[in-house]
Amino acid sequence: MVRSFVICLCCALMLFALAATVLAAEPETLVSASFARDAWSPADWTLAKAPTATRLGKWVQRDNCLENEVPADPALLRSFNETLTTMVYSKQFVGDLTVSGTLEIGPGAAPGFVVVQDLAPDAQGRPQYGEFYELILYEKGINLWHHFLRDGKPTHELTAYCRFPLKADTPYKLTLKRKAKTLEISVEGHQIGVLIPTLTPGLYLGVEGCEGICRIIDFTITR
């Protein structure tokens, strides 16, 4: 009887340990948003602008996604200022995490994620990014742009890139993993990693569309 009890106890402990391992392996969902009509809450997000943009963009709600507002004039369709719409989730995230989203590239357009180190009102009281990164998906691959001040003036540099063909009007799953000071980026089996020594512990994370019509379908943050 004692032996049977010991065997049962060992089995129970093994099952408990296995269950604990499975639970520990499941990622914690911090944000999960579908941008279909009536499926998300704009109050959870902060519409913002880049320091070089003169306007605060707008989203156009479609049945299954968001599109950045673009001008009617075809000559302005590739203008960063006239087409940029961007927002971040209204909470700062600290520590390692994974960001993923489904994005659709309009012809010549550039949807993506924003990784924002500081956010403050501009002179007109509009939310504005300070130092931030743009992770851009376009028809020739991926660009990671670093936006910062140099001699008190906004400027930007290409921090990392990967070249491969992507199709317009096709949804793609873009993934960004933050591990301490490293960003790991993947889409369609292509992967790049970049060390950013100045990456701050706290980040605002969100989406953008510019330089053409971009479609933002969903967005998640997990830990």
C-alpha positions in Angstrom: 0.0 0.0 0.0 2.8 2.3 0.9 4.5 1.6 -2.4 1.2 2.3 -4.3 0.8 5.6 -2.5 4.4 6.6 -3.3 3.9 5.7 -7.0 0.6 7.8 -7.1 2.3 10.7 -5.4 5.2 10.6 -7.8 2.8 10.5 -10.8 0.8 13.4 -9.4 4.0 15.5 -8.9 5.1 14.7 -12.4 1.8 15.8 -13.8 1.8 19.0 -11.7 5.4 19.8 -12.9 4.3 19.1 -16.6 1.3 21.4 -16.2 3.4 24.1 -14.7 5.9 23.8 -17.5 3.2 24.1 -20.1 1.6 27.1 -18.4 5.0 28.8 -18.1 5.7 28.3 -21.8 2.5 30.0 -22.9 3.1 33.7 -23.6 1.3 36.4 -21.7 -0.9 38.5 -23.9 -0.4 42.2 -23.2 -2.3 43.6 -26.2 -4.5 41.9 -28.7 -6.2 44.1 -31.3 -8.1 43.3 -34.4 -8.6 46.5 -36.4 -11.8 45.4 -38.0 -14.8 47.6 -37.7 -16.2 47.8 -34.1 -13.5 45.3 -33.0 -11.1 47.7 -31.3 -11.1 50.7 -28.9 -9.5 53.9 -30.2 -9.5 55.1 -26.5 -6.7 52.6 -25.9 -4.4 54.2 -28.4 -2.7 57.6 -28.9 -2.7 59.1 -32.4 0.7 60.9 -32.7 3.0 62.5 -35.2 6.7 62.5 -36.2 8.7 65.6 -35.4 9.2 66.3 -39.1 5.5 66.0 -39.9 3.3 69.1 -39.9 0.0 67.3 -39.5 -1.6 64.7 -37.3 -2.8 61.9 -39.6 -6.1 60.1 -39.5 -7.2 56.5 -39.9 -9.9 55.4 -42.3 -11.9 52.5 -40.9 -12.6 49.7 -43.3 -14.5 46.5 -42.7 -11.5 44.4 -41.8 -8.7 46.9 -41.3 -7.4 50.4 -40.9 -6.0 52.5 -43.7 -4.0 55.7 -43.4 -5.7 58.7 -44.8 -4.1 59.8 -48.1 -4.6 63.0 -50.2 -6.8 62.9 -53.3 -3.9 64.5 -55.3 -1.9 61.6 -56.9 1.2 63.8 -56.8 1.1 63.7 -53.0 0.6 60.0 -52.7 4.3 59.3 -51.9 4.6 62.3 -49.5 5.7 61.2 -46.0 4.1 64.3 -44.5 0.8 64.1 -46.4 0.3 60.3 -45.9 1.7 59.5 -42.4 -0.8 58.2 -39.9 0.7 56.6 -36.7 -0.4 55.6 -33.2 0.9 53.9 -30.2 -0.8 51.9 -27.5 -1.4 54.3 -24.6 0.9 52.4 -22.2 4.7 52.1 -21.9 6.1 48.5 -22.0 9.2 47.5 -20.1 11.3 44.4 -20.6 11.5 41.6 -23.2 8.5 41.2 -25.4 7.2 40.2 -28.9 5.2 42.4 -31.2 3.4 41.0 -34.2 0.9 42.3 -36.7 -0.6 41.7 -40.0 0.1 44.4 -42.6 -0.8 44.9 -46.2 1.4 47.0 -48.5 -0.4 49.1 -51.0 1.6 49.7 -54.2 4.7 51.8 -53.3 3.5 52.1 -49.7 5.2 51.6 -46.4 3.3 50.2 -43.4 5.1 49.2 -40.2 5.6 49.4 -36.5 6.9 52.2 -34.4 9.2 51.7 -31.4 9.1 55.0 -29.4 11.5 55.9 -26.6 9.7 59.1 -25.6 6.4 60.8 -26.3 5.5 64.4 -25.5 3.2 67.2 -26.8 4.5 69.4 -29.6 4.1 73.2 -29.5 0.4 72.8 -30.5 -0.3 70.2 -27.8 -0.4 67.3 -30.3 1.3 64.0 -29.2 4.7 63.8 -30.9 7.4 61.2 -30.9 10.9 62.1 -29.7 13.6 59.5 -30.4 12.0 56.5 -32.1 12.4 53.7 -34.6 10.3 52.9 -37.6 10.2 49.3 -38.7 9.0 49.5 -42.3 7.7 46.8 -44.6 7.7 47.6 -48.3 7.9 45.9 -51.6 11.7 45.5 -51.4 11.9 44.1 -47.9 12.4 45.7 -44.5 13.9 49.0 -43.3 14.6 50.0 -39.6 14.9 53.8 -39.4 16.3 55.6 -36.3 14.8 59.1 -35.8 16.6 61.4 -33.4 17.9 64.9 -32.8 21.3 66.0 -34.2 22.4 69.5 -33.2 18.9 70.1 -32.0 17.3 69.2 -35.4 15.3 66.1 -36.3 17.2 63.7 -38.5 17.1 59.9 -39.3 19.5 57.1 -40.2 19.0 53.6 -41.6 19.9 51.3 -38.7 19.2 47.9 -40.4 17.7 46.5 -43.5 17.0 43.3 -45.4 16.2 43.1 -49.1 13.8 40.6 -50.6 10.7 40.9 -52.8 7.2 41.3 -51.3 3.9 41.7 -53.2 1.6 44.6 -53.0 -2.0 44.1 -51.7 -0.9 40.9 -49.9 -1.1 40.5 -46.1 2.1 39.7 -44.3 2.8 38.9 -40.6 5.6 41.1 -39.3 7.2 40.1 -36.0 9.5 42.1 -33.7 11.2 40.6 -30.6 12.8 42.8 -28.0 15.5 41.0 -26.0 17.3 43.5 -23.7 19.1 45.8 -26.1 18.5 43.6 -29.2 15.7 43.8 -31.8 15.0 40.7 -33.8 12.8 41.1 -36.9 11.2 38.5 -39.0 8.7 38.3 -41.9 8.2 35.5 -44.5 11.1 33.5 -43.3 13.5 36.4 -43.5 15.2 37.4 -40.2 17.5 40.2 -39.1 18.8 41.2 -35.7 20.3 44.5 -34.5 22.0 45.6 -31.3 20.8 49.0 -30.1 22.9 50.0 -27.0 20.9 53.2 -26.4 17.5 51.4 -26.4 15.6 52.6 -23.3 13.9 50.2 -20.8 10.4 51.6 -21.4 8.9 51.8 -24.9 5.7 52.9 -26.6 4.7 50.5 -29.4 2.4 51.0 -32.3 1.7 51.0 -36.0 1.9 53.4 -38.9 1.2 53.8 -42.6 2.8 56.2 -45.0 3.8 56.9 -48.6 0.7 55.3 -50.1 -2.3 53.3 -48.9 -1.4 50.9 -46.1 -3.7 48.4 -44.4 -3.2 47.5 -40.7 -5.2 44.4 -39.9 -4.2 43.3 -36.4 -1.6 43.9 -33.7 -0.5 41.9 -30.6 2.1 42.3 -27.9 3.1 39.2 -25.8 5.6 38.5 -23.2 
